[in-house]
Amino acid sequence: MSVIYKITYPNGKIYVGQDRTDTLNYYGSADSRLIEQDFTREQQRDFTIRKEILWESATATHSEVTQREVALIRQLRSNDPAVGYNRWPRPATA
C-alpha cells in the first residue's frame, strides 16, 4: 500500500511525504536541522507530532504516487517555509 501522509509539528508547520510501504513508524525525511531551529532544547524534551494519511492506493505506480505527493504539497503549501518543512518542489514565483 502506498500512502501520502501529513506530519503536523507542535508549531503548526507541516511536512507532506510518501511511503510506498505504509510503515506505521515512518515519519518522513524532512530536514531535521530546519525543524530543530524552530524549537528550543526545552521544547524538544516533550515533543508530540501528528501523522495523518491523506491518500492511499494499493495499485498506484511510483510515478502516480509522486505526482499525488507533489499535488498535495502544493495544495497544502507545505513547501512555503512559513507553512511547512518541504523544500521541494519550490513554490511558484509570482
N, CA, C and O atoms as CSV, one atom per row, in Angstrom:
chain,resi,resn,atom,element,x,y,z
A,1,MET,N,N,0.854,-1.179,0.000
A,1,MET,CA,C,0.000,0.000,0.000
A,1,MET,C,C,0.897,1.238,0.000
A,1,MET,O,O,1.802,1.360,0.826
A,2,SER,N,N,0.643,2.128,-0.908
A,2,SER,CA,C,1.334,3.420,-0.948
A,2,SER,C,C,0.452,4.460,-0.279
A,2,SER,O,O,-0.767,4.458,-0.449
A,3,VAL,N,N,1.076,5.346,0.481
A,3,VAL,CA,C,0.320,6.397,1.158
A,3,VAL,C,C,1.015,7.736,0.998
A,3,VAL,O,O,2.232,7.807,0.825
A,4,ILE,N,N,0.222,8.793,1.058
A,4,ILE,CA,C,0.725,10.158,1.199
A,4,ILE,C,C,0.265,10.588,2.580
A,4,ILE,O,O,-0.911,10.454,2.920
A,5,TYR,N,N,1.191,11.103,3.376
A,5,TYR,CA,C,0.884,11.468,4.750
A,5,TYR,C,C,1.235,12.929,4.999
A,5,TYR,O,O,1.990,13.548,4.250
A,6,LYS,N,N,0.664,13.452,6.067
A,6,LYS,CA,C,0.986,14.802,6.526
A,6,LYS,C,C,1.410,14.699,7.978
A,6,LYS,O,O,0.699,14.133,8.808
A,7,ILE,N,N,2.576,15.253,8.275
A,7,ILE,CA,C,3.064,15.350,9.652
A,7,ILE,C,C,2.805,16.781,10.111
A,7,ILE,O,O,3.153,17.733,9.413
A,8,THR,N,N,2.197,16.930,11.280
A,8,THR,CA,C,1.975,18.250,11.861
A,8,THR,C,C,2.797,18.353,13.137
A,8,THR,O,O,2.687,17.512,14.029
A,9,TYR,N,N,3.621,19.392,13.213
A,9,TYR,CA,C,4.502,19.622,14.357
A,9,TYR,C,C,3.818,20.538,15.369
A,9,TYR,O,O,2.825,21.183,15.031
A,10,PRO,N,N,4.322,20.612,16.597
A,10,PRO,CA,C,3.678,21.426,17.639
A,10,PRO,C,C,3.509,22.903,17.277
A,10,PRO,O,O,2.629,23.570,17.822
A,11,ASN,N,N,4.328,23.417,16.377
A,11,ASN,CA,C,4.218,24.819,15.977
A,11,ASN,C,C,3.216,25.019,14.839
A,11,ASN,O,O,3.042,26.138,14.355
A,12,GLY,N,N,2.557,23.941,14.411
A,12,GLY,CA,C,1.564,24.020,13.346
A,12,GLY,C,C,2.119,23.830,11.950
A,12,GLY,O,O,1.353,23.661,11.001
A,13,LYS,N,N,3.447,23.855,11.800
A,13,LYS,CA,C,4.029,23.624,10.479
A,13,LYS,C,C,3.858,22.154,10.102
A,13,LYS,O,O,3.746,21.279,10.960
A,14,ILE,N,N,3.843,21.912,8.780
A,14,ILE,CA,C,3.567,20.564,8.294
A,14,ILE,C,C,4.660,20.061,7.351
A,14,ILE,O,O,5.462,20.831,6.823
A,15,TYR,N,N,4.661,18.766,7.162
A,15,TYR,CA,C,5.512,18.109,6.181
A,15,TYR,C,C,4.649,17.068,5.482
A,15,TYR,O,O,3.967,16.288,6.147
A,16,VAL,N,N,4.669,17.042,4.156
A,16,VAL,CA,C,3.924,16.069,3.370
A,16,VAL,C,C,4.917,15.139,2.696
A,16,VAL,O,O,5.900,15.588,2.107
A,17,GLY,N,N,4.657,13.844,2.785
A,17,GLY,CA,C,5.564,12.882,2.183
A,17,GLY,C,C,4.837,11.640,1.711
A,17,GLY,O,O,3.626,11.496,1.879
A,18,GLN,N,N,5.608,10.752,1.119
A,18,GLN,CA,C,5.049,9.492,0.636
A,18,GLN,C,C,5.769,8.324,1.277
A,18,GLN,O,O,6.942,8.413,1.641
A,19,ASP,N,N,5.046,7.230,1.407
A,19,ASP,CA,C,5.612,5.988,1.921
A,19,ASP,C,C,4.997,4.864,1.097
A,19,ASP,O,O,3.797,4.606,1.188
A,20,ARG,N,N,5.811,4.207,0.304
A,20,ARG,CA,C,5.295,3.153,-0.563
A,20,ARG,C,C,5.220,1.805,0.136
A,20,ARG,O,O,4.856,0.806,-0.486
A,21,THR,N,N,5.562,1.763,1.436
A,21,THR,CA,C,5.450,0.521,2.207
A,21,THR,C,C,4.427,0.637,3.330
A,21,THR,O,O,4.172,-0.344,4.029
A,22,ASP,N,N,3.833,1.816,3.518
A,22,ASP,CA,C,2.833,2.071,4.558
A,22,ASP,C,C,3.333,1.618,5.934
A,22,ASP,O,O,2.647,0.888,6.650
A,23,THR,N,N,4.532,2.061,6.283
A,23,THR,CA,C,5.143,1.717,7.555
A,23,THR,C,C,4.642,2.660,8.644
A,23,THR,O,O,4.761,3.878,8.512
A,24,LEU,N,N,4.097,2.118,9.691
A,24,LEU,CA,C,3.484,2.920,10.739
A,24,LEU,C,C,4.458,3.913,11.358
A,24,LEU,O,O,4.085,5.059,11.610
A,25,ASN,N,N,5.680,3.506,11.604
A,25,ASN,CA,C,6.612,4.389,12.304
A,25,ASN,C,C,7.553,5.157,11.375
A,25,ASN,O,O,8.615,5.602,11.812
A,26,TYR,N,N,7.186,5.317,10.116
A,26,TYR,CA,C,7.966,6.151,9.195
A,26,TYR,C,C,7.400,7.563,9.234
A,26,TYR,O,O,6.205,7.764,9.017
A,27,TYR,N,N,8.255,8.536,9.508
A,27,TYR,CA,C,7.826,9.921,9.655
A,27,TYR,C,C,8.498,10.853,8.662
A,27,TYR,O,O,8.576,12.058,8.901
A,28,GLY,N,N,8.974,10.325,7.577
A,28,GLY,CA,C,9.465,11.155,6.504
A,28,GLY,C,C,10.927,11.515,6.589
A,28,GLY,O,O,11.662,11.074,7.473
A,29,SER,N,N,11.321,12.340,5.626
A,29,SER,CA,C,12.724,12.722,5.505
A,29,SER,C,C,12.886,14.237,5.522
A,29,SER,O,O,13.747,14.787,4.835
A,30,ALA,N,N,12.061,14.896,6.303
A,30,ALA,CA,C,12.215,16.349,6.456
A,30,ALA,C,C,13.594,16.637,7.041
A,30,ALA,O,O,14.139,15.823,7.787
A,31,ASP,N,N,14.149,17.779,6.707
A,31,ASP,CA,C,15.472,18.174,7.185
A,31,ASP,C,C,15.407,18.479,8.683
A,31,ASP,O,O,14.806,19.472,9.093
A,32,SER,N,N,16.020,17.632,9.484
A,32,SER,CA,C,15.991,17.788,10.946
A,32,SER,C,C,16.520,19.140,11.391
A,32,SER,O,O,16.033,19.702,12.372
A,33,ARG,N,N,17.507,19.670,10.688
A,33,ARG,CA,C,18.070,20.972,11.070
A,33,ARG,C,C,17.029,22.083,10.959
A,33,ARG,O,O,16.984,22.982,11.798
A,34,LEU,N,N,16.192,22.020,9.922
A,34,LEU,CA,C,15.139,23.024,9.767
A,34,LEU,C,C,14.152,22.962,10.929
A,34,LEU,O,O,13.757,23.988,11.482
A,35,ILE,N,N,13.767,21.751,11.284
A,35,ILE,CA,C,12.798,21.576,12.365
A,35,ILE,C,C,13.398,21.998,13.702
A,35,ILE,O,O,12.755,22.712,14.472
A,36,GLU,N,N,14.614,21.564,13.981
A,36,GLU,CA,C,15.265,21.881,15.257
A,36,GLU,C,C,15.422,23.381,15.469
A,36,GLU,O,O,15.406,23.841,16.611
A,37,GLN,N,N,15.572,24.153,14.400
A,37,GLN,CA,C,15.713,25.604,14.522
A,37,GLN,C,C,14.458,26.255,15.086
A,37,GLN,O,O,14.523,27.339,15.666
A,38,ASP,N,N,13.315,25.595,14.915
A,38,ASP,CA,C,12.041,26.169,15.342
A,38,ASP,C,C,11.674,25.833,16.784
A,38,ASP,O,O,10.656,26.313,17.283
A,39,PHE,N,N,12.480,25.021,17.459
A,39,PHE,CA,C,12.141,24.585,18.813
A,39,PHE,C,C,13.343,24.712,19.739
A,39,PHE,O,O,14.468,24.372,19.372
A,40,THR,N,N,13.088,25.204,20.933
A,40,THR,CA,C,14.156,25.283,21.935
A,40,THR,C,C,14.499,23.878,22.414
A,40,THR,O,O,13.755,22.927,22.178
A,41,ARG,N,N,15.616,23.767,23.076
A,41,ARG,CA,C,16.020,22.473,23.635
A,41,ARG,C,C,14.956,21.979,24.625
A,41,ARG,O,O,14.633,20.792,24.659
A,42,GLU,N,N,14.427,22.887,25.413
A,42,GLU,CA,C,13.395,22.518,26.382
A,42,GLU,C,C,12.139,22.010,25.667
A,42,GLU,O,O,11.540,21.026,26.099
A,43,GLN,N,N,11.741,22.665,24.589
A,43,GLN,CA,C,10.571,22.219,23.830
A,43,GLN,C,C,10.801,20.837,23.221
A,43,GLN,O,O,9.860,20.056,23.075
A,44,GLN,N,N,12.025,20.540,22.872
A,44,GLN,CA,C,12.346,19.248,22.268
A,44,GLN,C,C,12.278,18.101,23.278
A,44,GLN,O,O,12.243,16.936,22.882
A,45,ARG,N,N,12.260,18.408,24.554
A,45,ARG,CA,C,12.233,17.375,25.596
A,45,ARG,C,C,10.870,16.675,25.688
A,45,ARG,O,O,10.799,15.528,26.129
A,46,ASP,N,N,9.808,17.341,25.285
A,46,ASP,CA,C,8.468,16.754,25.291
A,46,ASP,C,C,7.802,17.193,23.994
A,46,ASP,O,O,7.286,18.306,23.893
A,47,PHE,N,N,7.820,16.319,23.018
A,47,PHE,CA,C,7.540,16.700,21.634
A,47,PHE,C,C,6.526,15.731,21.032
A,47,PHE,O,O,6.784,14.530,20.952
A,48,THR,N,N,5.390,16.242,20.616
A,48,THR,CA,C,4.356,15.400,20.021
A,48,THR,C,C,4.086,15.854,18.595
A,48,THR,O,O,3.879,17.039,18.334
A,49,ILE,N,N,4.090,14.887,17.672
A,49,ILE,CA,C,3.725,15.182,16.291
A,49,ILE,C,C,2.518,14.322,15.915
A,49,ILE,O,O,2.234,13.307,16.552
A,50,ARG,N,N,1.825,14.746,14.879
A,50,ARG,CA,C,0.657,14.014,14.404
A,50,ARG,C,C,0.904,13.566,12.973
A,50,ARG,O,O,1.373,14.347,12.146
A,51,LYS,N,N,0.591,12.318,12.683
A,51,LYS,CA,C,0.709,11.781,11.325
A,51,LYS,C,C,-0.685,11.436,10.827
A,51,LYS,O,O,-1.419,10.679,11.462
A,52,GLU,N,N,-1.038,12.007,9.674
A,52,GLU,CA,C,-2.334,11.735,9.061
A,52,GLU,C,C,-2.112,11.146,7.667
A,52,GLU,O,O,-1.268,11.630,6.913
A,53,ILE,N,N,-2.855,10.121,7.336
A,53,ILE,CA,C,-2.824,9.583,5.986
A,53,ILE,C,C,-3.828,10.385,5.163
A,53,ILE,O,O,-5.024,10.391,5.456
A,54,LEU,N,N,-3.328,11.059,4.130
A,54,LEU,CA,C,-4.173,11.890,3.276
A,54,LEU,C,C,-4.719,11.139,2.070
A,54,LEU,O,O,-5.781,11.477,1.548
A,55,TRP,N,N,-3.985,10.115,1.628
A,55,TRP,CA,C,-4.332,9.389,0.413
A,55,TRP,C,C,-3.651,8.040,0.459
A,55,TRP,O,O,-2.551,7.920,0.997
A,56,GLU,N,N,-4.281,7.030,-0.092
A,56,GLU,CA,C,-3.660,5.704,-0.162
A,56,GLU,C,C,-4.112,4.974,-1.407
A,56,GLU,O,O,-5.193,5.221,-1.941
A,57,SER,N,N,-3.252,4.062,-1.860
A,57,SER,CA,C,-3.574,3.265,-3.041
A,57,SER,C,C,-2.777,1.966,-3.008
A,57,SER,O,O,-1.595,1.950,-2.667
A,58,ALA,N,N,-3.434,0.908,-3.362
A,58,ALA,CA,C,-2.767,-0.386,-3.467
A,58,ALA,C,C,-2.275,-0.643,-4.886
A,58,ALA,O,O,-1.558,-1.615,-5.124
A,59,THR,N,N,-2.655,0.220,-5.836
A,59,THR,CA,C,-2.337,-0.053,-7.239
A,59,THR,C,C,-1.557,1.058,-7.938
A,59,THR,O,O,-1.107,0.861,-9.066
A,60,ALA,N,N,-1.386,2.198,-7.315
A,60,ALA,CA,C,-0.715,3.333,-7.969
A,60,ALA,C,C,0.748,3.002,-8.258
A,60,ALA,O,O,1.416,2.328,-7.474
A,61,THR,N,N,1.224,3.488,-9.389
A,61,THR,CA,C,2.638,3.342,-9.728
A,61,THR,C,C,3.459,4.347,-8.920
A,61,THR,O,O,2.910,5.267,-8.314
A,62,HIS,N,N,4.770,4.163,-8.919
A,62,HIS,CA,C,5.657,5.098,-8.231
A,62,HIS,C,C,5.447,6.512,-8.767
A,62,HIS,O,O,5.400,7.473,-8.000
A,63,SER,N,N,5.321,6.630,-10.075
A,63,SER,CA,C,5.110,7.936,-10.699
A,63,SER,C,C,3.789,8.564,-10.244
A,63,SER,O,O,3.739,9.761,-9.961
A,64,GLU,N,N,2.737,7.773,-10.174
A,64,GLU,CA,C,1.441,8.288,-9.731
A,64,GLU,C,C,1.481,8.745,-8.273
A,64,GLU,O,O,0.889,9.764,-7.918
A,65,VAL,N,N,2.178,7.990,-7.440
A,65,VAL,CA,C,2.308,8.370,-6.029
A,65,VAL,C,C,3.059,9.692,-5.922
A,65,VAL,O,O,2.661,10.576,-5.163
A,66,THR,N,N,4.129,9.825,-6.670
A,66,THR,CA,C,4.913,11.053,-6.636
A,66,THR,C,C,4.104,12.239,-7.157
A,66,THR,O,O,4.172,13.331,-6.593
A,67,GLN,N,N,3.352,12.034,-8.212
A,67,GLN,CA,C,2.502,13.116,-8.728
A,67,GLN,C,C,1.483,13.553,-7.686
A,67,GLN,O,O,1.240,14.748,-7.520
A,68,ARG,N,N,0.888,12.600,-6.984
A,68,ARG,CA,C,-0.102,12.933,-5.950
A,68,ARG,C,C,0.572,13.663,-4.788
A,68,ARG,O,O,0.010,14.610,-4.238
A,69,GLU,N,N,1.783,13.222,-4.413
A,69,GLU,CA,C,2.527,13.886,-3.340
A,69,GLU,C,C,2.798,15.348,-3.698
A,69,GLU,O,O,2.559,16.241,-2.885
A,70,VAL,N,N,3.291,15.590,-4.902
A,70,VAL,CA,C,3.593,16.959,-5.343
A,70,VAL,C,C,2.327,17.810,-5.338
A,70,VAL,O,O,2.348,18.963,-4.906
A,71,ALA,N,N,1.229,17.238,-5.820
A,71,ALA,CA,C,-0.032,17.986,-5.848
A,71,ALA,C,C,-0.467,18.375,-4.432
A,71,ALA,O,O,-0.927,19.496,-4.215
A,72,LEU,N,N,-0.327,17.469,-3.480
A,72,LEU,CA,C,-0.725,17.770,-2.100
A,72,LEU,C,C,0.234,18.749,-1.430
A,72,LEU,O,O,-0.197,19.591,-0.642
A,73,ILE,N,N,1.530,18.650,-1.732
A,73,ILE,CA,C,2.489,19.627,-1.214
A,73,ILE,C,C,2.092,21.025,-1.673
A,73,ILE,O,O,2.078,21.968,-0.883
A,74,ARG,N,N,1.774,21.145,-2.941
A,74,ARG,CA,C,1.379,22.457,-3.482
A,74,ARG,C,C,0.040,22.915,-2.913
A,74,ARG,O,O,-0.115,24.078,-2.538
A,75,GLN,N,N,-0.913,22.011,-2.852
A,75,GLN,CA,C,-2.244,22.368,-2.345
A,75,GLN,C,C,-2.178,22.839,-0.891
A,75,GLN,O,O,-2.819,23.824,-0.524
A,76,LEU,N,N,-1.403,22.134,-0.068
A,76,LEU,CA,C,-1.308,22.470,1.360
A,76,LEU,C,C,-0.239,23.520,1.652
A,76,LEU,O,O,-0.122,24.004,2.778
A,77,ARG,N,N,0.546,23.871,0.614
A,77,ARG,CA,C,1.609,24.879,0.712
A,77,ARG,C,C,2.705,24.486,1.718
A,77,ARG,O,O,3.324,25.356,2.331
A,78,SER,N,N,2.938,23.205,1.883
A,78,SER,CA,C,3.970,22.770,2.825
A,78,SER,C,C,5.374,23.074,2.331
A,78,SER,O,O,6.339,22.896,3.074
A,79,ASN,N,N,5.507,23.535,1.080
A,79,ASN,CA,C,6.808,23.958,0.555
A,79,ASN,C,C,7.042,25.454,0.776
A,79,ASN,O,O,8.072,25.983,0.361
A,80,ASP,N,N,6.107,26.132,1.419
A,80,ASP,CA,C,6.270,27.530,1.831
A,80,ASP,C,C,6.892,27.495,3.230
A,80,ASP,O,O,6.269,26.967,4.151
A,81,PRO,N,N,8.092,28.037,3.420
A,81,PRO,CA,C,8.763,27.956,4.722
A,81,PRO,C,C,7.931,28.488,5.888
A,81,PRO,O,O,8.176,28.107,7.033
A,82,ALA,N,N,6.970,29.345,5.630
A,82,ALA,CA,C,6.110,29.846,6.704
A,82,ALA,C,C,5.043,28.817,7.088
A,82,ALA,O,O,4.432,28.916,8.153
A,83,VAL,N,N,4.826,27.843,6.227
A,83,VAL,CA,C,3.759,26.863,6.435
A,83,VAL,C,C,4.307,25.487,6.763
A,83,VAL,O,O,3.751,24.777,7.600
A,84,GLY,N,N,5.402,25.106,6.103
A,84,GLY,CA,C,5.862,23.732,6.270
A,84,GLY,C,C,7.344,23.532,6.042
A,84,GLY,O,O,8.102,24.478,5.826
A,85,TYR,N,N,7.737,22.257,6.097
A,85,TYR,CA,C,9.144,21.871,6.020
A,85,TYR,C,C,9.544,21.227,4.702
A,85,TYR,O,O,10.710,20.870,4.535
A,86,ASN,N,N,8.624,21.067,3.763
A,86,ASN,CA,C,9.018,20.569,2.448
A,86,ASN,C,C,9.834,21.646,1.742
A,86,ASN,O,O,9.479,22.824,1.789
A,87,ARG,N,N,10.911,21.257,1.098
A,87,ARG,CA,C,11.727,22.213,0.338
A,87,ARG,C,C,11.686,21.919,-1.137
A,87,ARG,O,O,12.370,22.574,-1.924
A,88,TRP,N,N,10.890,20.940,-1.524
A,88,TRP,CA,C,10.691,20.559,-2.914
A,88,TRP,C,C,9.235,20.182,-3.079
A,88,TRP,O,O,8.685,19.591,-2.149
A,89,PRO,N,N,8.583,20.462,-4.148
A,89,PRO,CA,C,9.049,21.369,-5.206
A,89,PRO,C,C,9.048,22.810,-4.731
A,89,PRO,O,O,8.296,23.182,-3.830
A,90,ARG,N,N,9.881,23.597,-5.336
A,90,ARG,CA,C,9.950,25.009,-4.950
A,90,ARG,C,C,8.615,25.688,-5.243
A,90,ARG,O,O,7.972,25.392,-6.250
A,91,PRO,N,N,8.198,26.603,-4.358
A,91,PRO,CA,C,6.951,27.323,-4.629
A,91,PRO,C,C,7.049,28.113,-5.920
A,91,PRO,O,O,8.121,28.597,-6.282
A,92,ALA,N,N,5.928,28.241,-6.612
A,92,ALA,CA,C,5.889,29.051,-7.835
A,92,ALA,C,C,6.109,30.519,-7.460
A,92,ALA,O,O,5.642,30.990,-6.423
A,93,THR,N,N,6.818,31.210,-8.312
A,93,THR,CA,C,7.056,32.634,-8.063
A,93,THR,C,C,6.028,33.457,-8.817
A,93,THR,O,O,5.550,33.069,-9.883
A,94,ALA,N,N,5.703,34.591,-8.242
A,94,ALA,CA,C,4.681,35.450,-8.858
A,94,ALA,C,C,5.242,36.252,-9.992
A,94,ALA,O,O,4.518,37.025,-10.618
